[in-house]
Amino acid sequence: MQTAMTRKEVILSAGALRTPPILEASGVGDKDRLQQLGIKMRIDLPGVGENLQDQPNVPLLYTGNLNVSGTAPYATFLTAAQLFGQDVEDIAATTLSSIPSWAESLASSSTNNLNTSAIKQILTLQHKLIFKSNITIAEILTSAAGTTLLSAFWLLLPFSRGSVHLASTKEEDINAPSIDPNFFQVDFDLQTQMAIGKLAQTFWEQESVKSLHPVPIPGRGLDDNATDPQWTAFIKETFGPNYHPVGTASMMARELGGVVDSRLRVYGTENVRVVDASVIPLQVSGHLTATLYALAERAADIILKRT
């Protein structure tokens, strides 16, 4: 590792998967973890690298009787009410009652770097956004290329939380952090992913597209009469990250596991700010680009002391 010194402002913009390892290599993080790595602790911030959230992406693939060079995909966004229909109130109640046990499980998997009370508050806020504010929670991306038809789908607001940490101080490990996305630890995420997939599948059953004769590709698609166990197995075998990671240096109160304050400054420092997706404490209902543009503009105002 190399050490860089500065007399002025430090702006860390390495992204949600690289910012935490850099902080840890600099002595900012959970004291026990730093001690195990042989790194001198400068600031004890247990939330560094915790609260990782990404969206699980599952592709449904079909062959069809067409051959195109490519078409622009179109996206469908759904709220919980649209996805669950008449069952939404029952699902909302069941989800709310499950939050305490989810919080305990997530706190345990974080080696209690995030406490149960803090996670419960965060998940309750997320529940309110989903079931009261009615923000979108699902996205389906439909496209065609060659003879392949695709519906990729994902849950926008997972309740599961993972982590990313510095694996060791060896030179070869600095750029290869230990990443545990912890997908589907919370059963709501898997059940919702299944509901999105079933809805995505109905698109290819519509009369207007039946002329394409979509046939599921073995191992990459499912028949119309697939059972819930078959859906569960399919999702777990085919999903991957959506590459929208957030939350690993969250802008939250320090006692809740936050890493930066409302001015993007790392707690315990005077001149270190984080400006990337790691500071976003909850997933967003869409893609990150526009949100990060806004974050960067806000950071510029703060740094230039215009606000």
Backbone torsions as a table, in degrees:
resi	resn	phi	psi	omega
1	MET	NA	148.6	176.1
2	GLN	-108.8	151.8	178.9
3	THR	-112.5	128.1	177.5
4	ALA	-114.8	133.6	180.0
5	MET	-108.8	151.0	179.3
6	THR	-147.2	153.8	177.5
7	ARG	-108.5	-7.1	-175.9
8	LYS	-122.1	-151.6	-177.0
9	GLU	-71.6	141.2	174.8
10	VAL	-113.9	123.6	179.5
11	ILE	-112.7	115.9	180.0
12	LEU	-102.6	115.9	-178.0
13	SER	-135.3	58.1	-176.1
14	ALA	-96.1	-5.0	179.7
15	GLY	95.7	165.4	-173.1
16	ALA	-64.4	-22.1	-178.6
17	LEU	-98.7	-14.2	-178.0
18	ARG	-112.1	-27.4	-179.5
19	THR	-60.8	-47.9	-179.7
20	PRO	-58.2	-45.6	178.1
21	PRO	-60.9	-34.4	177.7
22	ILE	-67.2	-42.6	176.7
23	LEU	-60.7	-44.6	-179.0
24	GLU	-64.8	-40.4	178.1
25	ALA	-64.2	-22.3	179.0
26	SER	-92.2	2.9	178.2
27	GLY	90.3	16.5	179.5
28	VAL	-113.2	113.0	-178.7
29	GLY	163.3	-164.0	179.5
30	ASP	-67.9	127.6	-173.7
31	LYS	-60.6	-39.5	-179.3
32	ASP	-67.2	-40.8	178.8
33	ARG	-64.6	-43.9	180.0
34	LEU	-62.9	-39.3	178.6
35	GLN	-62.7	-42.0	178.4
36	GLN	-63.2	-31.3	179.7
37	LEU	-84.4	-7.7	-178.6
38	GLY	75.9	27.4	-179.4
39	ILE	-104.7	132.5	178.6
40	LYS	-66.9	124.9	-179.7
41	MET	-76.0	129.7	174.6
42	ARG	-107.3	-39.1	177.7
43	ILE	-140.3	127.4	178.6
44	ASP	-85.9	104.3	178.7
45	LEU	-130.5	90.5	-176.0
46	PRO	-60.6	-21.3	-177.4
47	GLY	-76.8	-11.1	-179.1
48	VAL	-61.0	123.2	178.0
49	GLY	85.6	-7.7	179.0
50	GLU	-93.2	176.7	176.2
51	ASN	66.9	22.7	178.3
52	LEU	-64.0	129.5	177.0
53	GLN	-132.0	128.2	170.2
54	ASP	-137.7	165.7	-175.8
55	GLN	-101.4	133.3	179.7
56	PRO	-80.7	118.3	-176.2
57	ASN	-99.9	126.7	178.9
58	VAL	-123.4	125.9	176.4
59	PRO	-96.6	132.2	169.4
60	LEU	-100.7	119.8	-175.2
61	LEU	-116.0	138.0	179.1
62	TYR	-133.2	155.8	166.3
63	THR	-100.9	148.7	-179.7
64	GLY	-141.1	168.4	-178.7
65	ASN	-89.7	59.2	175.5
66	LEU	-143.9	166.1	176.4
67	ASN	-148.4	100.1	-176.4
68	VAL	-119.8	152.9	179.8
69	SER	-77.8	-11.8	179.2
70	GLY	142.1	142.3	177.0
71	THR	-129.6	148.4	177.9
72	ALA	-66.0	130.2	-179.8
73	PRO	-70.3	154.9	172.2
74	TYR	-123.5	145.6	-172.4
75	ALA	-108.4	144.4	174.3
76	THR	-119.1	128.3	178.1
77	PHE	-114.3	139.4	-174.7
78	LEU	-131.9	141.5	171.0
79	THR	-87.6	171.0	177.1
80	ALA	-61.6	-39.2	-179.9
81	ALA	-63.1	-39.8	179.4
82	GLN	-71.5	-35.4	-176.9
83	LEU	-76.3	-44.7	-173.9
84	PHE	-95.7	-14.7	176.9
85	GLY	59.8	-132.3	-175.3
86	GLN	-67.8	-12.3	179.4
87	ASP	-89.0	-0.9	-170.2
88	VAL	-61.5	-38.7	-178.2
89	GLU	-67.7	-41.0	177.7
90	ASP	-64.7	-41.7	179.3
91	ILE	-66.1	-38.1	177.9
92	ALA	-62.3	-43.3	-179.5
93	ALA	-66.7	-44.3	179.3
94	THR	-63.4	-41.0	179.8
95	THR	-63.4	-45.0	-179.2
96	LEU	-62.1	-41.9	-179.0
97	SER	-69.5	-20.2	-178.5
98	SER	-87.1	-14.0	-173.9
99	ILE	-57.5	-43.1	179.1
100	PRO	-57.5	-42.7	-180.0
101	SER	-71.1	-36.1	176.0
102	TRP	-62.9	-41.9	-179.0
103	ALA	-61.3	-41.4	178.1
104	GLU	-63.2	-43.2	-179.4
105	SER	-64.9	-43.8	-179.0
106	LEU	-69.0	-37.1	177.1
107	ALA	-64.2	-40.9	179.7
108	SER	-63.9	-42.3	-178.7
109	SER	-69.7	-20.3	177.0
110	SER	-90.4	12.8	-175.8
111	THR	56.3	32.5	177.8
112	ASN	62.0	22.3	171.9
113	ASN	-70.6	-25.6	169.3
114	LEU	-110.7	123.7	-175.8
115	ASN	-80.3	157.0	-174.9
116	THR	-58.3	-42.3	-179.0
117	SER	-62.1	-41.2	-179.8
118	ALA	-65.0	-46.3	-178.9
119	ILE	-64.3	-38.1	178.9
120	LYS	-60.0	-42.2	178.5
121	GLN	-62.5	-43.0	-178.1
122	ILE	-65.9	-45.3	-178.8
123	LEU	-67.7	-34.5	177.8
124	THR	-65.4	-40.3	175.6
125	LEU	-62.6	-42.6	179.0
126	GLN	-62.9	-41.1	177.1
127	HIS	-59.6	-42.6	180.0
128	LYS	-62.7	-42.0	179.6
129	LEU	-62.9	-39.9	-176.8
130	ILE	-73.9	-47.1	-169.8
131	PHE	-102.7	-15.1	177.7
132	LYS	-107.7	-49.7	179.5
133	SER	-78.6	-15.5	173.8
134	ASN	60.7	41.7	176.5
135	ILE	-78.4	161.0	-177.3
136	THR	-69.1	140.0	-178.3
137	ILE	-123.3	-2.3	-175.8
138	ALA	-141.7	146.5	175.3
139	GLU	-134.4	138.2	175.0
140	ILE	-125.7	126.4	-179.3
141	LEU	-113.0	117.4	-175.6
142	THR	-112.9	133.7	-179.0
143	SER	-157.2	175.9	177.7
144	ALA	-144.7	144.2	176.4
145	ALA	-152.6	128.6	-176.4
146	GLY	63.5	-125.1	176.7
147	THR	-105.9	13.0	-176.0
148	THR	-102.9	133.1	174.9
149	LEU	-108.7	139.6	-173.7
150	LEU	-134.7	136.7	163.9
151	SER	-128.5	104.5	175.0
152	ALA	-94.0	138.1	-175.9
153	PHE	-140.5	150.2	179.1
154	TRP	-157.2	152.6	173.3
155	LEU	-79.8	125.4	-176.9
156	LEU	-78.4	-32.4	-172.6
157	LEU	-124.6	73.5	179.8
158	PRO	-69.5	148.4	174.6
159	PHE	-87.5	-20.1	-179.6
160	SER	-66.8	150.4	179.5
161	ARG	-132.6	138.0	178.2
162	GLY	-119.7	-154.7	-177.4
163	SER	-156.9	160.6	172.7
164	VAL	-142.8	130.0	-176.1
165	HIS	-143.4	159.4	172.4
166	LEU	-63.3	125.5	-177.0
167	ALA	-77.1	-40.1	178.3
168	SER	-165.4	175.0	178.6
169	THR	-95.0	6.8	176.4
170	LYS	-66.2	143.2	-175.7
171	GLU	-55.2	-40.4	-177.2
172	GLU	-71.8	-14.5	-177.8
173	ASP	-98.5	-10.6	-176.3
174	ILE	-60.0	-40.3	-179.2
175	ASN	-97.0	14.6	178.8
176	ALA	-132.7	71.8	-177.9
177	PRO	-66.8	163.5	175.9
178	SER	-85.8	114.3	-175.4
179	ILE	-113.6	124.5	175.5
180	ASP	-126.0	92.9	-178.3
181	PRO	-67.5	-22.1	174.5
182	ASN	58.0	37.6	179.4
183	PHE	-57.7	140.8	172.2
184	PHE	64.8	20.6	173.3
185	GLN	-63.4	-35.7	177.4
186	VAL	-93.3	125.0	-173.0
187	ASP	-63.6	-26.4	176.9
188	PHE	-55.3	-39.2	-177.0
189	ASP	-63.1	-44.2	-179.3
190	LEU	-68.4	-42.8	-179.8
191	GLN	-64.7	-38.3	179.4
192	THR	-71.2	-39.6	176.5
193	GLN	-58.8	-39.4	178.3
194	MET	-64.9	-42.8	179.8
195	ALA	-62.6	-39.3	178.2
196	ILE	-65.1	-43.1	-179.7
197	GLY	-61.7	-42.6	179.6
198	LYS	-63.1	-38.5	178.6
199	LEU	-68.3	-41.2	178.2
200	ALA	-60.0	-37.3	-178.3
201	GLN	-64.5	-33.3	-177.2
202	THR	-64.7	-22.9	178.9
203	PHE	-57.9	-42.1	-175.7
204	TRP	-78.6	-1.7	177.3
205	GLU	-98.5	-4.0	-177.4
206	GLN	-73.2	147.1	-179.0
207	GLU	-56.6	-35.9	-175.1
208	SER	-68.0	-18.0	179.7
209	VAL	-116.8	-2.4	-180.0
210	LYS	-61.7	-24.5	179.9
211	SER	-65.0	-17.3	177.5
212	LEU	-80.5	-10.1	-179.8
213	HIS	50.0	57.1	-179.7
214	PRO	-66.2	128.8	178.6
215	VAL	-123.6	123.7	-179.1
216	PRO	-56.9	134.1	174.9
217	ILE	-75.8	126.4	-178.2
218	PRO	-52.6	127.9	179.7
219	GLY	84.0	-14.6	-179.3
220	ARG	-122.3	4.9	177.2
221	GLY	-153.9	171.4	-177.9
222	LEU	-129.7	149.7	174.3
223	ASP	-69.8	160.0	-177.4
224	ASP	-60.3	-29.6	-176.1
225	ASN	-98.1	22.4	-179.7
226	ALA	-60.3	140.7	179.8
227	THR	-83.9	166.8	177.6
228	ASP	-59.3	-44.0	176.2
229	PRO	-59.5	-36.0	177.6
230	GLN	-67.7	-39.1	176.7
231	TRP	-63.5	-44.9	-179.5
232	THR	-59.0	-47.4	-179.9
233	ALA	-63.2	-41.9	-179.1
234	PHE	-62.1	-46.7	-179.3
235	ILE	-61.1	-46.8	-177.7
236	LYS	-66.4	-27.9	-178.7
237	GLU	-84.9	-23.8	-171.4
238	THR	-116.2	-10.6	-175.1
239	PHE	-71.9	159.0	173.8
240	GLY	-149.0	173.0	179.1
241	PRO	-68.9	151.0	177.4
242	ASN	-90.2	-2.8	179.2
243	TYR	60.6	41.2	172.6
244	HIS	-123.7	52.9	-175.2
245	PRO	-73.1	138.8	177.7
246	VAL	-142.4	170.1	162.9
247	GLY	93.2	-2.5	-169.9
248	THR	-84.9	-5.0	171.5
249	ALA	-142.9	59.9	-164.5
250	SER	-63.1	144.0	169.5
251	MET	-82.7	93.6	179.4
252	MET	-150.0	168.4	173.7
253	ALA	-57.4	142.1	-176.5
254	ARG	-58.6	-37.7	-177.9
255	GLU	-70.5	-15.0	176.6
256	LEU	-92.4	0.1	-177.4
257	GLY	102.6	12.3	179.3
258	GLY	-69.8	156.3	-179.0
259	VAL	-116.4	-33.2	178.2
260	VAL	-124.3	155.6	178.7
261	ASP	-90.1	-171.7	-174.9
262	SER	-69.3	-9.4	176.0
263	ARG	-108.7	20.3	174.1
264	LEU	69.1	11.7	-178.7
265	ARG	-86.8	132.8	178.0
266	VAL	-65.0	128.3	-179.9
267	TYR	-54.7	134.5	178.8
268	GLY	90.4	-5.4	178.3
269	THR	-115.0	164.5	177.8
270	GLU	-107.3	-23.3	-171.1
271	ASN	-139.3	21.5	179.2
272	VAL	-114.1	119.7	178.6
273	ARG	-121.0	150.3	176.0
274	VAL	-112.4	127.3	-179.6
275	VAL	-130.4	82.0	176.4
276	ASP	-166.8	-174.7	-174.5
277	ALA	-67.3	-14.2	-179.1
278	SER	-65.0	-22.3	-177.0
279	VAL	-83.6	-12.1	-179.0
280	ILE	-75.6	114.1	-170.9
281	PRO	-77.1	-21.6	179.0
282	LEU	-132.4	148.7	176.5
283	GLN	-59.6	156.6	178.4
284	VAL	-106.8	157.0	-177.6
285	SER	-86.5	64.5	-178.7
286	GLY	162.3	-157.1	179.4
287	HIS	-93.3	159.0	-168.3
288	LEU	-83.9	-18.0	-168.1
289	THR	-55.0	-53.8	-177.0
290	ALA	-62.5	-39.3	178.4
291	THR	-61.8	-40.8	-179.2
292	LEU	-71.4	-32.9	173.3
293	TYR	-59.8	-46.2	-179.7
294	ALA	-64.0	-41.0	178.0
295	LEU	-60.6	-43.3	-179.6
296	ALA	-64.8	-40.8	177.8
297	GLU	-63.3	-42.5	178.5
298	ARG	-64.2	-41.8	179.2
299	ALA	-61.8	-40.4	179.3
300	ALA	-61.0	-42.7	177.8
301	ASP	-61.8	-43.2	-179.5
302	ILE	-63.6	-47.2	-176.6
303	ILE	-65.5	-38.7	178.9
304	LEU	-82.2	0.7	177.5
305	LYS	58.8	36.8	175.8
306	ARG	-82.9	-17.8	179.8
307	THR	-132.0	NA	NA
